[in-house]
Amino acid sequence: MTDPVTDRTDTTPDLSSRDPNWWRQAVVYQVYPRSFADADGDGLGDLKGITRRLNHLAALGVDALWLSPFYPSELADGGYDVADYRDVDPRLGSLDDFDALAAEAHRLGLKVIVDLVPNHTSHQHVWFQEALASGPGSPARDRYVFRDGRGTHGELPPTDWQSVFGGSAWQRVPDGQWYLHLFAPQQPDLNWANEEVRADFRTTLRFWSDRGVDGFRVDVAHALAKDLSEPLRDLGAPELSSEDALSHFPPGTHPFYDRDEVHEIYRDWRKILDSYRPPRMAVAEAWVQGARRTLYARPDELGQAFNFEYLQAGWDADELRQVITDSLDSAHQAGASATWVLSNHDVVRHTSRLMLPPGTDDNAWLLSGGHAPEVDESHGLRRARAATLLMLALPGSSYVYQGEELGLPEVADLPVEVLQDPIWEQTGRVRKGRDGCRVPLPWTTTGPSYGFGAAGAWLPQPPSFASYAVEAQDGVEGSPLELYRTALRLRRKLLEGESLAWADDTPPGVLDFTRHDGWRCVTNLSDAAVRLPAGEVLLTSAPLEDGQLPPDTTAWIA
């Protein structure tokens, strides 16, 4: 039976703006808690560290912070293996610390979004431990996806499904059954056909909403619903377990990705989110394409979905224009606002990535320590600055990953002995993983961890981080930090409406569009300087050259 949902007025103080549509044009700053700031000096970032640094976000000019998981976890996957959805990892703080963080954020006018990880739990979760103890056919096992194996003695996995992190997506337990884990073995997948699972997540949504959070980022939103009818279907080839395999199945029919029935879950959630005043927002991490992705962003579902086509687009004017046009069109058709992102905790930082030649294998580059090919960091920063002003000029919400306001590059040369990402071991040390974008932030130019904490950091920071530190950039004209501050201040004044108009007859390699009241953004992705259109130049990502816009530069014009 579905839980009753009643309209209510919050009892938790919420000092932030109550505009119910704030998220449609917001700039959201992603905080990876373990790498942001360490208050207790144990080398691991924590909630008190974040709270002490919230002034940085307020001064930057963002509208909200999104907290990646801070829940109890053994960190088998950087916190995305959750042992308790309604508590705080004691290494990161307590619920009181969370409440203090949310209160201070709201005092500063910042919204708070928390990560929700509904596809899988940690293997340490009380439910999974109960499932292991209860045995085959038990109600406890039905909360997860347990199956008998194939072969004469059940010694083979139930299907050919592969984990995103490498290897089989099935793990055998001592009594002979197998459980599904689309990610690490320490992350058993939940069975979303089980009503107890659905009810528990309704409780979790209310728990954090009642504590004053303003929204939720939904991890792996496209994978919750699975076809568990017998016999389970093979994919036909191991490589078809990736998101790219969706094209091999009619829409909505893949055995475990982007199934049509997943939307029933989010329509149920929306009733809960809308029962609060103001309604809680949500954004889907859904690695599906185009029109299928925007289904998750419909007003009666999550309302917004990450746009990974934009993140994956090359530094090419024609490709970017097509992605932008298609993204705005599909968002409009869904009644959603578009989203834009250049970096996050799962991808190579764009200061480095945008400099890699088309077709470069990111993993091969990481395995080379960032030397094959060599990346010109200064040129990469120039391109990243131009990409940032382009993104911030687009209609919709921009999601900024911690450290990109400092121009941080990928730390590609982390020695293998310090790697933490389960991808490294689970692929037999073939894929290096995502640690290079998760190295803790530098706040000061000196100290054992450049101001991250009183001791070292859980991942080593390169000496070059001193020059990227907040202390090194604060108040320095032309620094990446001051560029972000200026851009976000202007954006608040200029950004209205959710559409743009492309200019006609632009030179090859140039993007030129106009926003509300004639605000114009011009980005030169070509190899030659171009003449700027008439108007007052409000901001440029790099200095003009003889009044012209140089390559790899963006200008805002009024």
N, C-alpha and C positions, 0 to 999 in steps of 0.2 A: 504493500500500500504506500502510495506517495505521501510524504510528509505534508501536512497542511502548511500553507504559506500565508501569512497575514501581513497586512500593511502595518508599518510601525514608524515611530520616530526614534532616532538613536538616543540611547541613554549615555553613550560615550561622547565626551566633548570632542568636537571637530572644529578646530580653529581655522581650517583652510577654507578657501572659497567654496561655496555651495552651487556653483554653476554645474548643472548636470552634464553639460556637454564639453567640459574642460578638456577632455582627452582627445577630442577630434582634431585639435590643432596644437597639441602639447609637445614640449621637448622633454623627454624622459631620459634620465641618467641611470644607466645600469651599474649597480654596485655589486661586485663579487666579494662578499663579506670577508672571506679569508685573505684577500689580497688588498684590501682598502686601507685599513689602519688598525694597528695593534695597541690597545690600551694597557694590557697587563704584562707585556713584555715576554710572552711565550713564543713569539715568532709567527703566530697565527692571528689574522685579523679578527675583530670581534665587534659586538654591537656597541659597546661603549666607545670604541675607536671611531666607529661611524658617526655616532652622535657628536663627538668632539669635533668632527670635521664637516658637519653639515653647513657651517658658514661658508665653506668653499663652494658648495652647490648653490647656496642662495646667492652668493656673489657672482657665480658663473651665470646665473639667470635662467636655470632650468625650471620646469614646472613641477616635476615629480622625480622621485627616485624609485627604481625598481630593485628590490633586494633579491638576489639569487638565494638559493636555499640556505637557511640558517638553522634548520631543524636538527635534532639528534641524528647522527650519522657516523658510520665508521670511515667515511670518506673513500669508499671503494670507487666512487665516481664523483669526486669533488662536491659532495653534499646532495647529489641527485639520487642517492640511495637513502631514503627517508625511513627512519625507525619509528618516528612519532610525529604526526602532522600537526599536533596541537601543543608543541613545546619548543624550547630553544636548546640547541646543543650546549651543554654546560661549559664547553671550551670557548663558546662564543658569548655566553652570558645567561640571562634568565628572562622569564616573561616580564618581570619588572623592568629589566633593561630594554626590552622591546617597547614596552609602554612609554618609557622615557624617551626613546628614540622617536616614536610616532608623535608624541606630544611636542617635542622640540621641532621636528619637521613641520608640523602644522603651525606652530608659532611663527616659523620663518616663511610660511606660505607655500610649503612644499607638500604635494600629495605623496602618499606612500602606497606602492604596489608590491605585493609579495608573490613569490614564485609558488605555484602549486604543481605537484608532480603526481598526477593521477594514474599514469599508465602502469607503474610498478612501485613496490615498496622496497625497503631494505630486507635482506634475508634475516636481519635481526629484529624486524617488526614482530610484535607479539602474535599477530595473526599467522605469520609464516612459521614461527616456532611451534605454534599450536597445530598447524597443518602437518608439520613433520612428525609430531608426536601422535597425531590422531589416526593416520593411516589411510589407505586407499578407500575411496567412496564416502569419506566423512564430510559433514557440512563444512568443517574447517578447510578441507582441501578444495571445496567448491568455490571458495573465495579467490583462488588462484587457478591456473591452468595446468592441472596434472593429467598425465595420460600414461597408459602402458606403452612400452616400447615395441618396436617391430623386431623381427628375427625369431629364431627358434626359442630363445629364452628371454625375449624382450630386451636384448642387448643393444639394439639399434635405436636411434632417436625416432620419435613418432612421425616426423616429417623431415624434409630437407631444408627447413627454414634456417636461415643463418642470422647470427647476431650482427647488429650494426657495428659492434666493436671487433668482429672477427670470430670465426669458428661457429659451431652449431649454436642455435638458439635454444637448445634443450640441455638440461643438466640432470643426471640421474641421482637419485637419493638411495640410501641403503636398502630400503624395502623393494627396490627394483623399478619403481615408477620414475617418470621424468617430469620436470616442470619447465615451463616456457620462460625464457628471459630474452627479450629482444635486444637487451643491452648486456651488461655484465652479469655473470652468474649470481652475483650478490644482489641483483635487482629482479626478483621474480615478478612476472606480469600478473596483474590483477584480472579477475574475471568480471567484466562489467555487465554480464548478463545476470549477475548475482545481486539481488535487491539489497542485501546487507552492505555490500560495497557501495552501492549508490547512496544509501541512507547515511553511511559514515561520512562521505564526502559532502553531503548537504550539511552535516553537523560542522565539518571543517570550514566550509564557506561562511557559516554563521559565526563560528568562533572568532575568526579573524575580522570579519565585518563588524562584529560587536566590539572589537578592540579598536575600531576606528580606521582600519585600512581602507583605502580608497579604490583598490582594484586588485586584479589577479592576472599574472602571466601564466598561461597554461602550457606546461611542458608536454611535448609530443602529443599535441591535441588530436592529431589525426589517427592515432593508433589504438584508442581505447576499445572500440568495437572490433570484435574478431568473429570470424566464421568458425564456430566450434562444433558444427554439426559433424556427425560421424559418417564416413571416415574423414579425418582431416585431409585437406588437399595439399599435395606437394606443389611447389612452385615450378618445378621442372628443371631448374638449374640454380645452383647456389647464388650466383650473382644477382638473381632476381629478387633477393631479399632487400635490396637497397631501395630508396625512394624512386630511383629511376625505373624500377620494375612496374610502377603504376601504369605506364603506357602499354604494358603487355596484357592488361585486363580491361574489360569494359568498365567505365566509370562506376565507382561504388561497389565493385565486386571483388577487389583484391582480398585475399584471406585475412589480412590483418592491418592493412593501411587504408585510410580514407573510405571506410565503408559507409553506406548511406545511413545506417542506423546510429552512427555516432552522433548525429545531429539531434536525436531525441534526448541525449544526455544534456546537451548544452541548452536546449529549450527548457528543460527542467531547471537547470542552474539559473537561467535568466529570470525565472519567476522569483527566486530567492534574491538575486542581486538587485532586482527592481523593487523589492519590498523595503529597501532602505532609502533614506532621504539624506543626501542625494543618492540615486542609484549607484551601485558599485560597477566600475568598468571592468572589462576583461579583454585580453588580447591572446590570440592563439598562436602558438608555435606549430604551424602546420606546413610540413615540407611537401606541399602539393602545388600544382601549377594553376595559375590564372583563375578561371571561373570556379574551379573546384575549391581553391583556397578561400575565395570570398564568400562561399557558403557559410563558413565558420564566423564570418563577420556580419552576418545579417542581424538586424536589430533585435530579433527575438532569440538570438543565440549569444555569442560572445561580444559582438559589436565591432571587433577589429581583429586583424590577422597580420602577422609579419610578412613583409614582402621580400622574399629571398631572391627573386629574380633581379631586383635592383642591386643587392649585395653581390650577386654573382656576375653582374654585367662587367664587361671589360671597359677599359678607358677609351671608348669609341663613341663618337657623337651620334652616329646613326643608331647604334645598338641602345644607347641610353635613351635617346628620344623615343624609340619604340617601346621600351620597357616603361618609361614614364607615362606615355599615352595609354598603353594597355592597362597599367595599374590604376590610373585615374578613372578610366572607363569602367573597369570591373568593380571598383569600389563604389562608384556612383550607382551602378546597376543594383548593387547589394544594399544600398542605403547606408554604407559605411564611409568612414574617412580612410584615405590611403595612409600607409605607413612606409617609412624609409629608414634604412639602417646600413651602415658601412662596416661596422665591426661589432663583435660580441665575444663571449667567452668560448666559443666553439670554432672560430675561424682565425686565420692569420690576420694580424692587424693590418688595416688598409694602408697605412704609411709604407709598409713593405709590399703588401700584395699588389697594389696598383702599379708597382714598378716591375713586376715579373712579366716577362714576355708572354704573349698569348699562347696558350697551350702548355704552359709550364705546369709540371706536376708539383703541387704544393708540398706533398710529402717527400718527394725526392729532394726538393730544395731544403726542407728542414733537415733531412738526413745528412745533407752536405754541410750542415752548420750555417746555412745561408750564403755559401760561397759559390754555388753552381746553379744559377749565375750569381755573380756579385751584384748587390743592390746598392745604388747610390742613395744613402740616407737623406742627404740634403735635397736631392731631386724628388725622392719619395715624399718628403715632407711638403715640398712645394705642390706636388700633385694632390696630396691629401688635403691641403688647405683649400685648393680649388674645389675638390669634391665636396668638402664640408659646406662651403657657401652655396654650392649648387643644391645640396640636399636641404639645407635650411630654408631655401627659397621656395621649395615645393609645397603645394597644398597638402595638409594632413599633418600627421605626427612624425617627429623625428626621434629615433632612439639612439642615444649616445652611450658608448661603452667607456667605462672608467679609464682614464689615461689618454684617451684620444684627444682631449682638450690640451694635453701636454705635447702632443705629437709623438707619443711613444711608438717606436718600431717594434716589430716582432723580435723576441729574444730567441733567435733560431739556433744558437750554438750552446744551448743547455747541455751539459754532459749527461750521458745516458744514466749514470748512477744516481742522478737526482730526480729523474722523471717520476711523476706521480700518476699520470693519466693511465687508466687501465687499458687503453688502446694499445699501448706499447707492449705489454706482456701478452695480452689476449691475441694479438696478431703475430705472436712469435717474434717480437721485436722487429717487425717489418714496417709498421706505421708509427711514427714518432709521437703523434698525439697533439694535444692542445695546450700543453703547459707553457709554451712560449708566449701566449697572449694572456697568461694568468699570473705572471710574475708581479709581486707586490709593488705598489706605487711608490715613487720617490717624492717625498715632501720637502726635504731639505738637501742641501748640497754636500753635507758631511754626515758622519755618524755611521754606526754599524749596519743600518738598513735604510739610510737616507731619510730618516724621520718616520719610517713606517712604524717602528716600535723601538723599545729600549734595547732589544737584542737583535739578532739576525732575523732574516725572513725565511719562511718555509720553502721558498724557491730562491735561489741566489740571483741577486740583481747585478747586472754588469756595471763596471765603473762609469760607462757612458751615461747612466741614469742620473748622475749628478747634474749634468747640464740640462736635463729635461725636468728637473725638480720644480715643484710649485715655487719654492723660494727663489730659484734662478730666473723665473719668468714673471713673477708678480710685479706689475707696474712697468714692465719692460715693453716699450712700444714695439709693435711688430711681432712679438712672441706669439706662439700658438695660443697660449692661455688668454692673452689680451685680445686676439682675434675672435675667439669664441665669445668672450664677454661682450665685445662690441657688437658682434653679429646677433647674439641673443637679445641684447637690449634693443637693437633696431628691429629685429623680427617681431617683438611684442607690439611695436608701433605700426608696423607695415602690414603684417599678415592678416588678411581678411578674405573671406570667401574660400571656396574649395575647388577652384578651377583656375586654369591658365590659358593664355592664347599664344601660340607659337608665332614667331615673326616669319614673314615670307622672305625668300631670296637671301638666306644667310650664307656666308662663305662656307665652303666645305670644312668640316671639322669643328663647327661652332654651334653651340646651343644658345638660343635666344628666345626668351618668353617674357610675357608681361603678366603681372598680377593686378590685383585690385588697385584702382586709382592710378594706374600707369607705372607702378613699381616694376622695374625691369631687372632681369638677371641674364647676364651674358657670360658663357663659359667657353674659353678657347682651348679646345683639345687638339688643335692642329700644330704644325711645326713652325708656323710663322705668325708674327704679330698681326693683329687685325684692327681696323678702325672701329672705335666705339660709336654707338648711336648717340644722338644729341641728348643732353640732359645732365643733371648734377650727379657726379659720381659720389655715392654715399660710402662705399666700402669696396676694397679690392683685396684679394687673397695674397697678392704680391704687388710691388710697385709697378706703375705704368711705365712704359718706355716711349719717350717722345709723344706722350698722349695716346699711345696705342696700347691695346691689350696683348701682353706677351703670351707665348704658349703656356699651357698648364696654369691658367689664371682665370679667376672668376671676378666679375664686377657686378655690384648692385648699383642701379641708376634710378634716380627719381625723375 
